[in-house]
Amino acid sequence: MYLSVFIIALISTLCQKNLVKAQDDNQHLTYSIKTEWNGEPIKHQPTNITISVNSEGSLTLDIEATFFNTTNPNAELVNEAHCPQRPTDHIYIYEVVEAFFLNDAGDYYQLELAPNGQYSNHLFSGYRDRLLFTLPMFGMEPVVENNCENSGIDKEEECVWTARVTIPREFLPKDVTKFNAAAIHNEFVEGERITRYEALYPTGEDVIEADFHYFEAFQEIDLTSIAFSTKTEPELWTQAKSEDQFITRDFKLTRSFDCLKEKSEDSIFHTERGEGHLKLNVSIINKSPFKANIPEALQASGTNEELFNDLYESAWVTFSNARGQSLRVGLNPYGTYQISLLSNGEIRKNIVLDEPLDCKPFEQLSWACQVEISNDLFPMNVTQFQMVHYHTPLFNETTNERDPENEIIATICPGTLEGAEREIDWVGCETENRLFVDDKTNAVVSQVWAELLTETTTVTDIPDTTESTETSQSSDGAGN
């Protein structure tokens, strides 16, 4: 009798294990890139991509790929090993793995990931028609494991790097139906660089060069088979495809600039594009038993040119272009503000607003302020931005002594590009201007900047107002 019970229990257990295994097998999709873009077989281990859904319901990609050591040799990587890399455009020129998610309307999302941790996220609406580019993945940055560079590469033995990417739901278009993936690397033959383009689904014979955006090469994918739905269009897509593109975003600062501290308070920078301006709302919610001892000189509503020199409790946003021109906006709980136009780090002009900031009463360490920033104040062709919350110095309410353990200087783009000597990188992450300012408006020098440059530079230093952002956003080859 006991033997019968044991056998029945054993069979039940084995069946249960098989059932669990079958369920697990049905919870992911696995792909291997085994061919070049034209269907020719590759000559190394394939790139493997596994798509699954994590415990939080987000779509996750696991990547295994051969390392060829041809990532961007001039990459400006974040030096701190404990900080994630930042979004960077044009990494497809070197060595990347890419994934594309397409719907029947021609909307698609492209992910690019390099073995050094750099990444790019792009939204398209129509063949190669850029909607939003170089989107950051704050708090969800790819995790890359690559020990190949440290150990060196034996040409007789391939080295593999791995990565896990959690894709924000808002990046995926509505009703994803098709998928493709690609891998790009370079080889050096007799000193000449040769780029290899590899595709999960190769293009047909009618295509004469690599093109990973070629819709006809995509094949069907059913994300519902792994319990993931794309039936509704994310607000980011709806706003980006609208004619006015009044895009709203919440940026939550969760780490210190050096990634050594996690924030205990909520610091949310809300941006909303409007007609002719960007509305910025800073909201700080803190319940810790500390107080910010802000000097009396910085407790008056209105502009104060010393706000940046005395960085007490305050919030800052900076928008910069490739010419070193920046718009920097700072404000504190009392409505004190400083809005500056800078060139190569030097203040060229401070702006005085017609109206005071809209701020809620400052209670403990919780506060909120709102300001409207005119499009005219943005430098031409914004390419980078940074957000900073100074939560320092802090004092214990009971002892009135400073408490550095709970102080934090948080940034939306953590890390420094110039090493430990520089505390904060005020330039920040690479992104496109459409998140913050009208693209066509930002493609020319505004009247405010034109007057400023005329006053402070020679005529030959004034940027060409006919230049377009299309220069920095041009399509090049298969990757973009």
Secondary structure, 3 states (H helix, E strand, C coil): CHHHHHHHHHHHHHHHHHHHHHHHHCCEEEEEECEECCCCECCCCCEEEEEEECCCCCEEEEEEEECCCCCCCCCCCCCCCCCCCCECCCHHHCCEEEEEEEECCCEEEEEEECCCCCEEEEEEECCCCEEECCCCCCCCCCEEECCHHHHCCECCECCEEEEEEEECHHHCCCCEEEEEEEEEEEEEECCEEEEEEEECCCCCCCCCCCCCCCHHHCEECCHHHHCCCCCCCCHHHHHHHCCCCCCEEEEECCEECCCCCECCCEEEEEEEEECCEEEEEEEEECCCCEECCCCHHHCCCEECCCCCCCCCCEEEEEEEECCCEEEEEEECCCCEEEEEEEECCEEEEEECCCCCCEECCCECCEEEEEEEEEHHHCCCCEEEEEEEEEECCCEECCCCCECHHHCEEEECCCCCCCCCCCCCCCCCEECCHHHCCCHHHHCCCCHHHHHHHHHHCCHHHCCCCCCCHHHCCCCCCCCC
